[in-house]
């Protein structure tokens, strides 16, 4: 292309890659609204339906807004999630405005601490994508709660590799080809 050298084109390419490699961690309001942490009104109204439509990455946070005088959020094991056991939570959150940082890939399990609410469907599974699956974030659906197997805690990635996914790389490569 006229007016731009090969060195300048490579510089633009590297800047685009650098810019796209640092994506911000996001806060996800559970259920997409402040009153979502409640007993669902129907099977199609569960928080797991909301979670299946969302993508959660390491470093993101879940945010709950609820009435602290009537409810709480318990992070639990898979077994306690399935059985609605509130007696041995991993973590208990009671403040009414709870923020939980997602620090590792794999499933996280949450249930209501209010008596009987979990058995009525007030619970949530969130699956955090691993670094190696990031490039598929936009094209593959989240697994359903029934498909999730394995321990509730997965090891964190051993490197803090940038958040550069395959789609971003292709975009940056396309920019390079256009400017050359």
Secondary structure, DSSP 8 states (H G I E B T S, - for coil): -TT--HHHHHHHHHHHHHHHH-----EEEGGGSTT-SS--SSGGG-HHHHHHTS-EETT-EEEEE--TTT--EEEE-HHHHHHT--SS-SEEE-SSEEEEE--SSEEEEEEE-STTTGGGT-EEEEEEE-GGGGGGTTTS----GGG--S-S-----SS------HHHHHHHHHHHHHH-
